Amino acid sequence: MADAEAVNGVAAGSIEAINGVAKASIQAINGAGLPASGASLWCIVGEDGAVATAAGSDLNAWTGYVSALMGPATQDYNTVAYGEDGSGGPMWIAVNSNNNRDIRWNADPTAGIDSWGNKNPTSSMYGATWSDGVWLAVGGNGEVWRSTSGSGSWSEIDLSGVTGWSGSDAIREVVGDGAGSFMFAQGMNVFLSTDAGETWARVVDLAGVSYINATGYTGCSMSYTASRWCVLLRKSGQSRAYHAAASDTSTWTASTAGGSTATGQLIVSTSGNVRMAAANGVVIIASENDISRSTDGGQDWTKYNASHPADGALPRGSVRDIATDGSGTWICVHDTGRVSISTNEGLAWTEQTGNNASTGDRQRLSFPFNGTNIENLESIAANVLLPL
């Protein structure tokens, strides 16, 4: 299917919605798809308030600083996300879980150490996302915070009456569909909002006999692409994925894992961070230096690991996050300042080589450039509107 270049004279890359339908939810117009235009800016956040940015045109040219609001060696970012402010301008949100437990915002992360504003929620914050004009941040004690601007005004959503919700368990991640619906997993329960995050209901308990028929798993990451939700759960030695069509979120199906190096019970490594990202039907899970890749929205997976480096495994271990801009470019961030880049939909990876530490290792980001401060990199995002 060929991609449309413009609709009514508007370039495809500039289209946000057609007749009220978000671009991300439009599959085709008269048989022509809408291509992703890619990112012009990427942002990484890490431990000790580290922030790094690079233009999409040169992912080997990162610059970095330590946010003054975060303070060196005191607070660590967990997630960074991109979206819009209340007027349609650019907005970046980063959250952290220690010390002040902040939600932080910035219209331009390249502006330097004094450019971040902050909000102090009650509990630790772990995840954030923007979709269809709404920001959500999630964290410890089952907290969900909501904003329509990203800056200044955030309110906590009361979930106390929602079946299955726990006021003592963390929520790690939240995703949106670009059309007013959001979803998160807490423990083995999956919750859905269809009114832009204002009210919530449980859609499935994956501990039930119709699903895993076990306990102890925790929902650690989610994705939405190609009109399909996917949730990844894990516990010691095990990982499972389930998926549901957007048209029927009451029916969840166990994902399969094909190929010689994967099983349905161990889709990725279960040690370290486990994160997933999605665009144009492709979903990739990154954990340690394992990659599991799906091309059908999370229904079936193929796993690549260190013993098969030519088949898509990451060049480094201890991966902490993965992101894509929908144009075929995917980036993973790792411990000790490492960055892995794929420009072919996650089928092959190389390390960035442009920004070096004073140690002479050009594959490690330093804060600032050419300095001695090497940080673990926690999260990455691109300036494209999700979902893709």
N, C-alpha and C positions, 0 to 999 in steps of 0.2 A: 504494500500500500504506500503510495507516494505521499509525501508531506506537503501540506499547504504552505505557501510562502507568505500569504497575506489574506485577510478577510475584510472585505469592504474597504480596502486600501490601508488597513492597519497591519504592520508587520507581525508575523506570528510570534516573534519573541517579545513583543510589547503587549500582547493580548492577556488580560487578566480574567475576563469573563465574557460570555456571549449569552444574551438574553437571560442574565442572572445566574448562569451556570458557570462555576469556576473552571478555568482552563484545564486544571488537573483532572476534572471529572468528564471532560469532553473526549470521547474516543475517536471521533472522526466527523468531518463535515463534507457531505456529498462524496464520501469514500476516501477523503484525504485526511491524514492525521495532522496533528499540530506538534511540531518538533520542539524539544527543549533547546533553549538558546545558550545554555551554559552559564558559568559564573564568571563575574569580573573580579570578585574578591573572595578569598577564603580566610577564615579566622580560626586559630587554635588557642585553647586555653589549657592551663596546666596547674601543677602544684605551686605553692608559694606565690600565687597571684600572677603567674606567667601568662603573657598574651603575645601571640605571634600572628602576623598577617602576610599574605602574598597575593599579588595580582594573578588572576586566572591565566594571563598570558605568559607567566613565568613562575612555575611552581618550584623552581630552584633558587628563588630570590626572596627568602623570608626575612622579615625584620621583627625584632622582639623587644619587649619591655616588661617590667613588673608593675602591675597596677598599684598606685599609691593607696587606693581605698582598701585593697586586699591586704597590702602590707607584706613584706618579704618574710618567709618562713612562719607565717601565721595562719593563712587560710588557703584552701585549695579549691579551685573550680571543679565541678563535676560535669557540667554540661554547658555547651554554648549552642544557641539556636538563632536563626534569622527569620524575620518577618517584617511586618509594617507597624508604624505607629498609628494613632487614631486618625491621621490625615492622609495616610497612604505613603508616607515617607519611610525610608529604611530604618530598621530597628534590630539591634542585637540584644539578646538576653543571655546572661550567664548566671548559674546558681552554684552555691556551695553548701557544704554540710557541717563545717566546723566553725568554732568561734561565733561570729555574729549571725551565721546561717542566712546568708543574704540572697535576694534576687537582685541582680544588677543589670543595668541597661545602658545602651550606648548607641547613638545614631551612626557613629563612625569610629570603629575600634582602631583605626590607624592614627587617630588624633593624639594618642599617648596616655600617659599615666593618670592624668587628672580628668579624663573625659567620661568616667563611669559614674552614674548615679546609683542609688541603692534603696532597697526596701528590706526590712527585717521581719520575716515571718516567724511564726511560733516555733517551728521544728526545722530540722535539717532538710535541705532541698536537694533533690537528685536529678530531676528531669524537667524540661521545658519544651514547649512547641508553640508555633503560631499556625493558624489555619482559618481562612474565611473571616478575617477581621478580629479574631480573638486569640489572646495569649493565655496559656495554662501552664502552671508550674506545679510539680508534685513532689512529695517528700515523705519524711518520717511521720509516724503516727497517722498514716492515711490521709495526710493533708493534701487538698487541692486548692490552689489559688488561681484567681481569674482576673484578667485585665483586658480592656479594649484598646489600650494605648501602649502598654508595655512599660511605661514610665510613670512613676508617682502613685497612681491609684490602682491598688490591688485589693481584692476582697477574697476572704476564705469562703469556700462553698461548704454548706452544712450537709454532711453525708450521714448524720447520725441515724436516720430512719431507713437507710438503704439496706435491704437484705443482703447479707454476706460481707458487707464492709466491716473492716476492723479499725478501731481507733488506736491500735498499738502496733500495727504492721506497716512497713514502708511501702510506698509506691515508687517504682524506679523510673518509669517512663510513661509518656502519654503521646498519642498520635492523633491526627485529624484526617478527614477525608476530603477537605476542601469545599464541602457543601454543608457545613454546620454540625457534623457529627464528630465526636471524639471517643477514644477508647483507651482504657488502661487495664492492666492486670495487677491484682494484689493477692499474693499467695497463689492459689490455684483458681481464684475467681476472676472473671473478666467482666468489666463494667462498661456500659455504653451511655453516652449522652447524645440526644438528637436535637437539642436546643442550644447548641453552641456552648456547652459546658455548664449550664445553669442547674440542670437536674440530671440525676443519674439512676440507672437501674442495672442490676446484674443480669447478664445475658446467658452466662454459662458457668457452672462449677465443674472444672475439668478433673476434679478428684472423683467424680461420680463413676458408677459402674459402667456407664455408656462410653466413658473416655479412658483415662489412665487407670482408674480403679486402684488408686494408691494415694498416699499422703506424702507430705514433705517436700514437694516441688514448689518452686517460687517463680512467678513470672518475672523475667529479667529483661525482656526487650520485645518490641512490637513493630510492625510495619503496616503500611497501607499503600498499595499500588495496583493498577489494573483492576479496580473495583473489587479488591480482595484484602481482607484483614488477615494478619498472621501473628501469632503469639508464640514466643519461645519460653519454655520453662526448663528449669534444671534443678538437680540436687546432686549430692556427692556421687560421682560416677555415672550419672545419667543426664540426658537432655532430650527433650521432646518438643515438637512443634505441632501446632494445630492451626487450621485456617477456616475461614468462613467467607462466603460471598457477601458483598455489601447488600444484596437484595434479600438475604436471609441470615441475619446474625444470630438466630436461634439454633442453627445447625452448624456444628463444628466437626471437622474431619481431621484425623491424624495425618500429618504429612509423611510422605515416604522418602527414603534416602537410597538412591540408586548408586551404582558404581562400586568398584571393588574395595574402596576404602571407607565406606560409610555403612552404618546400620540405622534402623529407625529409632533405636534407643540412645544413640550416641552421635548426634548430628554434628556437634563440634566438641572441642575440648571443654571439659567442665571445670577447669581450674582457671583462675584469673578472671578478668573482665570478659563479658560476653555481650556484644552489641551487634545490631543489625541496621542496615539502611536499604532503601528501595527506590527504584525509578523505572518507569516504562516496563513494568512486569518483572524486572530482575530484582531479586532480593539477595543480599550477601550478609552472612553472619561471620564475624571475625572473633577469634578467641585464641590466646597465645600466638602461635604463628599458623594456626589452622584457618582455612577458609571453607565455608560451605556455601554453595551457590545454587539459586533457584531461578529459572527463567519463566515460571508460570505463577508468580505472585506468592510463592511459598508453599505450593502443593507438593513438589518433588524436589529433592536436594541431591547434589553431588558434593562430596567432601574431598578437599585437597589438604595434605599436611606436609610436614618437613621431609618426609621420605619421598615425596613426589614434587620437588620444588619446580620442576619444569611445567607442571600442570596447574599452576595458579597459587601455590602456597606463598605466604608472605616471606620476605627475606630476613625478617627479624621476629623474635618472639615478644611476649609481654605486650601485645596490642591492647589498647584501651578504648578505642572508638573507631568508627568508620562512617564516612559520609560520601555522597555523590551529588553532582550538579545536573544529572540527567542527560549529559551530552556524551557519556561514555567514560568520563573521568571519575575515578574513585580514589579516596585518600584514607589511609589508616595512620593513626598516631600511636606511639609506643612509649614505653619507659625510656629514660635517659636521652630524651630529645630526638628520638628517631621518627622519621616520616617515610611512609611507603606510598607510592603513587602507581596507579594503573590508568592507562588511557584506552584500554580495549575491553571495557565492561568487566574488569576484575579477572581476566584470564591470564594476565602476566603482571608482575610487580617489580618496580625498581625503587631504590632509595633516593631521596632528594640529595643533591650534592652541592648546593650553592651557598648555604649559610654555615659558617664553620665556627667552632669554639676555638679558644686560644690554644687548645691542646693540639690543633692541627687536623682534627677529625672533621672533615667537611660534611659528613652525614649526620652531624648532631647539631640541633638548634641550641644557640646560646642566648642568654638574656643579660645584657644587651648583646648585639652583634659583636663577634670577636671577643666576647667576655669569657669568664671562667664559670659562670653560673649555669649549670646543666640541670634541667628539670624534667620530671616525668610529665608527659603530655597527656591530658585527660580527655579532651573532646575537640571535635572539629565540625565546622559548618561552612556552607557556601551561601552566597547571597542570591539564592533562588528560592522562590516560594514553594513550600511543600503543601500537599504531596505532589510527587512527580509520576 
